[in-house]
Amino acid sequence: MSVDPRYGTGRSVTLPGPLRLDGGVLLSPVDIGYETYGTLAPDGGNAILVCHALTGDQHVASEHPRTGKPGWWTRMVGPGKPIDTDRYFVICSNVLGSCLGSSGPATINPATAKPWGMSFPVITIRDMVRAQAMLLDHLGVDKLFAVVGGSMGGMQALSWAATFPERVASAVVIASAARHSAQNIAFHEVGRQAVMADPKWRGGDYYEDNDPPVAGLAVARMAAHITYLSEAGLTAKFGRKLQSRETKTFGFDADFQVESYLRHQGLAFVDRFDANSYLYITRALDYFDLAEEHGGLLANAFKGADTRFCVVSFDTDWLYPTSESRSVVHALNAAGARASFVELKSPFGHDAFLLESPELDRVVRGFLQAGVA
């Protein structure tokens, strides 16, 4: 039975490298897990790279192999959808440092024949982008029609335009920023300390015992998940409603629905994600500062670029607020880049880009159709 490529083809590749990392290390070989959807045009001009967020993966529009759940952006990517796999060749790769097929702390260090653990080199967003560029070379994609991403994916999109401007015709940056704020770093540090305080972390050397620090990782996920939501959204969904009881227990069980919800989010997360990868990817996010990479002036990152940009924010997103998107747009304007910007209304906070949003669908579809594929 043949497989319709519009609905996803999961693959992995080992590239010889070496990949020079920002930290000065040469990584070789480089494993990359990825999926493709649709068919590459004969002239290669219809390729779109979709970049995932912190805890995302390459399964953007196909069933997740561990959880059995639909892809994380099935409403956006697929036949007839805003990122139309009848028209575009869509690529989504697992980022460097993650745990679903790409090189990271859970993969095997060829020098020791054991998992890297905390000996894996610290990485940056730009390192992730360089690894993606290696994958595109392997796939025969010289230039992207577009790179699209939300949250950390948006940071990758910005980094793509700054690092490989000649390879990116268009960039869609959603609910993102050009650098991590002190508040963002603070929240991540709480999560990392929760992981490292778990006795089962053992300095990151827990793979052989198959006994990971799930308690610490669950707490880290709970803390992070709060930042993805809005106060209005939490109040509307949960308020102060109790969970499966009429009165308070006067104990420390999950009395409130919101407590039960967060505990569920934490426990579900540890079944599909590696604790060390969480440390590495949050550190990469914290290191991200596009202006710092270009002499301290953000506009320098986009000077001379011919890339078209679409920047989208949400009014209730306090993790990457609209002010961060405006800073990106001001830099794009200063650099003379072609840029459009819109702030959308949503009660769902930062997670709005992952949820049903007809307005976002229209923006993405319209921006891509305005290009020439």
VOSEVO-875394 format. One line per field, with one value per residue (C-alpha): x, y, z; residue in three letters. Coordinates in Angstrom, 1 decimal, decimal comma. Layout:
# residues N
c1	(X | ...)
c2	(Y | ...)
c3	(Z | ...)
res	(ALA | ...)
This chain:
# residues 373
c1	(0,0 | 1,5 | 1,6 | 0,3 | 3,2 | 0,9 | 0,2 | 3,7 | 6,8 | 8,9 | 12,6 | 15,9 | 19,4 | 22,9 | 25,0 | 28,8 | 29,4 | 31,3 | 28,9 | 30,8 | 28,8 | 28,8 | 30,5 | 33,5 | 32,9 | 32,8 | 29,9 | 30,2 | 28,2 | 24,9 | 21,6 | 18,4 | 14,9 | 12,5 | 9,2 | 8,3 | 4,8 | 3,9 | 6,2 | 9,2 | 8,7 | 11,1 | 12,7 | 12,8 | 10,9 | 8,0 | 9,8 | 8,6 | 10,5 | 8,2 | 10,2 | 8,9 | 8,8 | 10,7 | 9,0 | 7,7 | 9,0 | 9,0 | 5,5 | 3,8 | 0,9 | 1,1 | 0,5 | 3,0 | 4,7 | 4,9 | 1,6 | -0,6 | -1,9 | -2,4 | 0,5 | 0,9 | -0,2 | -2,6 | -5,0 | -2,3 | -0,4 | -2,1 | -4,0 | -6,0 | -4,8 | -3,0 | 0,4 | -1,1 | 0,7 | -1,0 | 1,1 | 4,1 | 6,8 | 6,8 | 9,8 | 9,8 | 12,9 | 13,5 | 15,9 | 19,5 | 19,6 | 16,1 | 15,1 | 13,1 | 15,7 | 18,2 | 21,6 | 21,3 | 22,1 | 20,1 | 21,8 | 25,0 | 28,4 | 30,4 | 33,6 | 32,2 | 29,4 | 27,2 | 24,6 | 26,1 | 24,4 | 25,7 | 28,9 | 26,9 | 28,0 | 25,8 | 24,0 | 22,3 | 19,3 | 21,8 | 23,3 | 19,8 | 19,4 | 22,8 | 21,8 | 18,6 | 20,6 | 22,6 | 19,4 | 18,1 | 21,4 | 20,8 | 17,3 | 18,4 | 16,7 | 18,8 | 16,3 | 13,2 | 10,0 | 9,3 | 10,4 | 7,5 | 7,6 | 5,9 | 7,6 | 11,1 | 10,2 | 9,8 | 13,3 | 14,6 | 12,8 | 14,5 | 17,8 | 17,4 | 16,8 | 19,8 | 22,2 | 21,2 | 19,4 | 20,1 | 18,3 | 15,0 | 12,4 | 9,9 | 9,7 | 6,6 | 7,4 | 4,6 | 4,4 | 8,1 | 11,0 | 14,5 | 16,0 | 15,1 | 14,2 | 15,4 | 11,9 | 12,1 | 15,5 | 14,3 | 11,4 | 13,7 | 16,2 | 13,4 | 12,6 | 16,2 | 16,8 | 13,7 | 15,2 | 18,6 | 17,3 | 15,6 | 17,8 | 17,2 | 18,9 | 22,3 | 24,3 | 22,4 | 23,6 | 20,3 | 19,9 | 21,4 | 19,1 | 16,1 | 15,1 | 14,8 | 14,1 | 10,4 | 9,3 | 11,7 | 10,8 | 7,1 | 7,5 | 9,6 | 6,8 | 4,1 | 6,0 | 6,6 | 3,0 | 1,7 | 3,7 | 1,9 | -1,5 | -3,2 | -4,9 | -8,2 | -7,9 | -7,2 | -10,0 | -12,5 | -11,5 | -11,0 | -11,6 | -11,6 | -13,6 | -12,8 | -11,7 | -14,2 | -15,3 | -17,8 | -15,6 | -11,9 | -9,9 | -7,8 | -4,8 | -2,4 | -4,1 | -5,2 | -8,3 | -8,6 | -9,2 | -6,3 | -4,0 | -5,2 | -4,7 | -1,1 | -0,3 | -1,7 | 0,4 | 3,5 | 2,9 | 2,0 | 5,1 | 7,6 | 6,3 | 7,5 | 10,5 | 14,0 | 15,0 | 18,5 | 17,1 | 14,9 | 18,0 | 19,8 | 17,0 | 16,0 | 19,7 | 19,7 | 16,6 | 18,2 | 21,3 | 19,3 | 20,0 | 19,9 | 21,2 | 24,1 | 25,1 | 25,2 | 27,2 | 24,5 | 22,0 | 19,1 | 18,7 | 22,1 | 20,8 | 18,5 | 20,6 | 20,5 | 18,2 | 15,6 | 13,4 | 9,8 | 8,6 | 5,3 | 5,3 | 2,3 | 1,7 | -1,3 | -2,6 | -2,7 | 0,7 | 2,8 | 5,7 | 6,5 | 4,4 | 3,5 | 6,2 | 8,8 | 7,3 | 7,2 | 10,9 | 11,5 | 9,3 | 11,1 | 14,5 | 13,2 | 11,9 | 15,3 | 17,0 | 14,7 | 13,2 | 9,7 | 7,7 | 4,0 | 2,8 | -0,5 | -1,5 | -4,4 | -6,8 | -7,1 | -7,9 | -5,4 | -2,1 | 1,1 | -0,5 | -2,9 | -0,7 | -1,2 | -5,0 | -7,9 | -7,5 | -9,2 | -7,5 | -4,1 | -5,0 | -6,1 | -2,9 | -0,6 | -2,5 | -2,7 | 1,0 | 2,2 | -0,2 | 1,1 | 4,5 | 5,5 | 5,8)
c2	(0,0 | 3,4 | 6,2 | 9,7 | 12,0 | 14,9 | 13,2 | 12,7 | 10,6 | 10,1 | 9,7 | 10,0 | 10,6 | 10,6 | 13,3 | 13,1 | 16,7 | 18,1 | 20,8 | 23,6 | 24,8 | 28,3 | 26,9 | 26,0 | 22,2 | 20,2 | 17,7 | 14,7 | 12,8 | 14,6 | 12,7 | 14,4 | 13,1 | 14,7 | 14,4 | 15,6 | 16,3 | 16,9 | 16,8 | 18,9 | 20,8 | 20,1 | 23,6 | 23,1 | 26,3 | 25,1 | 24,0 | 25,3 | 24,5 | 24,4 | 24,9 | 23,5 | 25,0 | 23,9 | 20,6 | 20,0 | 17,6 | 16,7 | 15,2 | 18,5 | 17,0 | 13,2 | 10,9 | 11,0 | 7,6 | 7,6 | 9,2 | 8,2 | 11,8 | 13,9 | 16,2 | 19,4 | 21,6 | 19,5 | 22,4 | 24,5 | 21,9 | 19,5 | 19,2 | 22,4 | 23,9 | 27,2 | 25,4 | 23,4 | 20,1 | 19,9 | 22,9 | 23,0 | 20,5 | 20,8 | 19,8 | 19,6 | 18,4 | 17,5 | 20,2 | 19,5 | 18,6 | 17,1 | 13,5 | 12,3 | 11,3 | 14,2 | 14,3 | 15,2 | 14,0 | 10,8 | 9,7 | 7,6 | 9,3 | 7,4 | 7,9 | 6,0 | 3,9 | 5,3 | 8,1 | 11,5 | 12,7 | 16,0 | 15,6 | 16,6 | 20,1 | 23,1 | 24,3 | 27,5 | 28,3 | 29,1 | 25,7 | 24,2 | 26,2 | 25,2 | 21,5 | 22,2 | 23,7 | 20,5 | 18,5 | 20,8 | 20,2 | 16,5 | 16,8 | 18,9 | 22,1 | 25,1 | 27,8 | 27,8 | 29,3 | 30,0 | 29,2 | 29,2 | 28,9 | 29,8 | 30,5 | 28,8 | 28,0 | 31,7 | 32,3 | 29,7 | 31,5 | 34,7 | 33,0 | 31,4 | 34,8 | 36,3 | 33,3 | 32,2 | 35,2 | 33,9 | 30,7 | 32,2 | 33,9 | 34,4 | 34,1 | 33,7 | 34,5 | 33,8 | 34,5 | 34,9 | 37,3 | 38,2 | 37,4 | 35,8 | 38,2 | 38,0 | 36,8 | 34,0 | 33,0 | 33,0 | 30,6 | 28,3 | 28,2 | 27,2 | 24,3 | 23,2 | 23,3 | 21,2 | 18,5 | 18,7 | 18,5 | 15,2 | 12,5 | 10,3 | 12,9 | 11,7 | 14,3 | 13,4 | 9,8 | 7,9 | 6,2 | 2,8 | 2,3 | 3,5 | 5,4 | 9,1 | 12,0 | 12,1 | 14,0 | 16,9 | 17,0 | 17,0 | 20,0 | 21,8 | 21,2 | 22,4 | 25,7 | 26,2 | 25,4 | 28,3 | 30,7 | 29,4 | 30,3 | 33,6 | 34,6 | 35,1 | 31,7 | 30,0 | 31,8 | 31,0 | 27,3 | 26,6 | 29,5 | 28,2 | 25,1 | 22,0 | 18,8 | 15,9 | 16,9 | 19,1 | 20,6 | 21,2 | 18,4 | 20,6 | 18,7 | 18,8 | 16,7 | 18,4 | 20,2 | 22,6 | 21,7 | 23,9 | 21,8 | 18,6 | 20,0 | 21,0 | 17,6 | 15,9 | 18,1 | 17,2 | 13,5 | 13,3 | 15,2 | 12,9 | 10,0 | 11,6 | 13,9 | 13,5 | 15,5 | 16,3 | 17,5 | 19,8 | 21,3 | 21,7 | 23,3 | 25,7 | 26,8 | 27,3 | 29,5 | 31,5 | 32,1 | 33,4 | 37,1 | 38,0 | 41,5 | 40,3 | 38,0 | 41,0 | 43,7 | 44,6 | 46,1 | 43,9 | 45,7 | 44,5 | 40,9 | 41,7 | 44,3 | 43,7 | 40,7 | 40,2 | 38,0 | 38,9 | 38,8 | 38,2 | 38,8 | 37,8 | 38,3 | 37,6 | 40,2 | 37,9 | 36,4 | 37,5 | 35,0 | 36,7 | 39,8 | 42,0 | 44,5 | 41,9 | 41,4 | 45,2 | 45,3 | 42,8 | 44,8 | 48,1 | 46,4 | 45,0 | 48,4 | 50,0 | 47,4 | 48,1 | 44,6 | 43,9 | 43,2 | 42,9 | 42,8 | 41,9 | 41,5 | 39,0 | 38,8 | 35,5 | 34,5 | 31,7 | 33,4 | 32,1 | 28,8 | 30,6 | 29,8 | 26,1 | 26,3 | 27,0 | 30,5 | 31,3 | 34,7 | 33,2 | 30,7 | 33,6 | 35,5 | 32,6 | 31,5 | 35,0 | 35,7 | 32,5 | 32,9 | 36,5 | 35,0 | 33,2 | 29,4)
c3	(0,0 | -1,0 | 1,5 | 0,6 | 1,2 | 2,0 | 5,3 | 6,5 | 6,0 | 9,1 | 8,7 | 10,4 | 9,0 | 10,3 | 8,7 | 8,9 | 9,9 | 11,5 | 12,8 | 14,5 | 17,5 | 19,0 | 22,1 | 19,9 | 19,8 | 16,6 | 16,7 | 14,5 | 13,4 | 13,6 | 13,9 | 12,8 | 13,1 | 10,7 | 8,8 | 5,4 | 3,9 | 0,3 | -2,7 | -3,6 | -6,8 | -9,7 | -9,2 | -5,4 | -4,9 | -2,7 | 0,5 | 3,9 | 7,1 | 10,2 | 13,4 | 16,7 | 20,1 | 23,3 | 24,0 | 20,4 | 17,8 | 14,1 | 14,3 | 13,3 | 11,4 | 12,0 | 14,8 | 17,6 | 17,9 | 21,7 | 22,7 | 19,7 | 19,7 | 16,5 | 15,5 | 17,4 | 14,4 | 12,4 | 12,2 | 10,4 | 8,2 | 5,8 | 2,5 | 2,0 | 5,3 | 5,6 | 5,1 | 2,3 | 1,7 | -1,7 | -2,7 | -0,4 | 0,5 | 4,3 | 6,5 | 10,3 | 12,1 | 15,7 | 17,1 | 18,0 | 21,7 | 21,8 | 22,3 | 19,4 | 16,8 | 16,8 | 18,5 | 22,2 | 25,7 | 25,3 | 22,1 | 21,9 | 22,1 | 19,5 | 21,5 | 24,6 | 23,1 | 25,9 | 26,1 | 26,1 | 29,2 | 30,5 | 28,4 | 25,4 | 24,3 | 25,3 | 22,2 | 20,9 | 18,7 | 16,0 | 16,3 | 15,8 | 12,7 | 11,3 | 11,9 | 10,0 | 7,1 | 7,0 | 6,7 | 3,9 | 2,0 | 2,4 | 1,1 | -1,9 | -0,7 | -1,6 | -0,7 | 1,5 | 0,2 | 3,9 | 7,4 | 9,9 | 13,7 | 16,9 | 20,3 | 20,1 | 16,5 | 15,9 | 17,3 | 14,8 | 12,0 | 13,0 | 13,3 | 9,9 | 8,3 | 10,1 | 9,5 | 6,0 | 4,5 | 1,0 | 1,7 | 3,1 | 0,9 | 3,7 | 7,5 | 9,7 | 13,3 | 15,8 | 19,5 | 19,8 | 20,6 | 19,5 | 22,9 | 26,2 | 29,0 | 32,6 | 33,6 | 31,0 | 32,2 | 35,8 | 35,0 | 33,2 | 36,1 | 38,4 | 36,1 | 35,7 | 39,5 | 40,0 | 37,6 | 39,1 | 42,7 | 42,0 | 43,5 | 40,4 | 38,2 | 39,4 | 37,4 | 34,3 | 34,3 | 34,6 | 31,3 | 32,0 | 35,0 | 33,0 | 36,1 | 35,0 | 37,4 | 36,5 | 39,7 | 39,0 | 35,4 | 36,1 | 38,4 | 35,8 | 33,3 | 35,7 | 36,3 | 32,6 | 31,6 | 33,8 | 31,6 | 28,5 | 29,8 | 30,7 | 33,9 | 32,1 | 30,4 | 33,7 | 35,5 | 32,7 | 32,6 | 36,2 | 38,5 | 42,1 | 41,3 | 43,3 | 41,7 | 42,2 | 45,7 | 47,4 | 50,1 | 50,8 | 52,3 | 54,5 | 53,2 | 50,3 | 47,7 | 44,5 | 45,9 | 43,0 | 39,4 | 38,3 | 40,6 | 39,1 | 35,6 | 36,2 | 37,8 | 34,8 | 32,4 | 34,4 | 34,4 | 30,7 | 29,8 | 31,5 | 29,3 | 26,1 | 27,0 | 28,4 | 31,5 | 30,2 | 26,9 | 28,9 | 30,5 | 27,2 | 25,3 | 28,0 | 28,2 | 24,4 | 24,8 | 27,6 | 25,5 | 22,6 | 21,9 | 18,2 | 18,8 | 20,8 | 17,9 | 15,6 | 17,4 | 19,9 | 17,3 | 16,3 | 12,9 | 12,0 | 12,0 | 9,0 | 7,1 | 3,4 | 3,7 | 0,9 | 3,1 | 3,6 | 7,2 | 8,9 | 12,7 | 14,8 | 18,5 | 20,9 | 23,3 | 26,3 | 25,8 | 28,8 | 28,1 | 24,8 | 24,9 | 21,9 | 22,9 | 22,0 | 18,5 | 18,1 | 18,9 | 16,1 | 13,6 | 14,5 | 13,8 | 10,5 | 9,5 | 10,5 | 8,3 | 5,4 | 5,4 | 4,1 | 7,2 | 8,2 | 11,8 | 13,5 | 17,1 | 17,4 | 20,3 | 22,2 | 25,8 | 25,7 | 26,3 | 24,7 | 23,8 | 21,4 | 18,4 | 19,0 | 19,5 | 17,2 | 15,7 | 12,5 | 12,5 | 12,6 | 9,9 | 7,6 | 8,3 | 7,6 | 4,5 | 3,1 | 3,7 | 2,1 | -0,9 | -1,4 | -2,2 | -5,3 | -4,9)
res	(MET | SER | VAL | ASP | PRO | ARG | TYR | GLY | THR | GLY | ARG | SER | VAL | THR | LEU | PRO | GLY | PRO | LEU | ARG | LEU | ASP | GLY | GLY | VAL | LEU | LEU | SER | PRO | VAL | ASP | ILE | GLY | TYR | GLU | THR | TYR | GLY | THR | LEU | ALA | PRO | ASP | GLY | GLY | ASN | ALA | ILE | LEU | VAL | CYS | HIS | ALA | LEU | THR | GLY | ASP | GLN | HIS | VAL | ALA | SER | GLU | HIS | PRO | ARG | THR | GLY | LYS | PRO | GLY | TRP | TRP | THR | ARG | MET | VAL | GLY | PRO | GLY | LYS | PRO | ILE | ASP | THR | ASP | ARG | TYR | PHE | VAL | ILE | CYS | SER | ASN | VAL | LEU | GLY | SER | CYS | LEU | GLY | SER | SER | GLY | PRO | ALA | THR | ILE | ASN | PRO | ALA | THR | ALA | LYS | PRO | TRP | GLY | MET | SER | PHE | PRO | VAL | ILE | THR | ILE | ARG | ASP | MET | VAL | ARG | ALA | GLN | ALA | MET | LEU | LEU | ASP | HIS | LEU | GLY | VAL | ASP | LYS | LEU | PHE | ALA | VAL | VAL | GLY | GLY | SER | MET | GLY | GLY | MET | GLN | ALA | LEU | SER | TRP | ALA | ALA | THR | PHE | PRO | GLU | ARG | VAL | ALA | SER | ALA | VAL | VAL | ILE | ALA | SER | ALA | ALA | ARG | HIS | SER | ALA | GLN | ASN | ILE | ALA | PHE | HIS | GLU | VAL | GLY | ARG | GLN | ALA | VAL | MET | ALA | ASP | PRO | LYS | TRP | ARG | GLY | GLY | ASP | TYR | TYR | GLU | ASP | ASN | ASP | PRO | PRO | VAL | ALA | GLY | LEU | ALA | VAL | ALA | ARG | MET | ALA | ALA | HIS | ILE | THR | TYR | LEU | SER | GLU | ALA | GLY | LEU | THR | ALA | LYS | PHE | GLY | ARG | LYS | LEU | GLN | SER | ARG | GLU | THR | LYS | THR | PHE | GLY | PHE | ASP | ALA | ASP | PHE | GLN | VAL | GLU | SER | TYR | LEU | ARG | HIS | GLN | GLY | LEU | ALA | PHE | VAL | ASP | ARG | PHE | ASP | ALA | ASN | SER | TYR | LEU | TYR | ILE | THR | ARG | ALA | LEU | ASP | TYR | PHE | ASP | LEU | ALA | GLU | GLU | HIS | GLY | GLY | LEU | LEU | ALA | ASN | ALA | PHE | LYS | GLY | ALA | ASP | THR | ARG | PHE | CYS | VAL | VAL | SER | PHE | ASP | THR | ASP | TRP | LEU | TYR | PRO | THR | SER | GLU | SER | ARG | SER | VAL | VAL | HIS | ALA | LEU | ASN | ALA | ALA | GLY | ALA | ARG | ALA | SER | PHE | VAL | GLU | LEU | LYS | SER | PRO | PHE | GLY | HIS | ASP | ALA | PHE | LEU | LEU | GLU | SER | PRO | GLU | LEU | ASP | ARG | VAL | VAL | ARG | GLY | PHE | LEU | GLN | ALA | GLY | VAL | ALA)
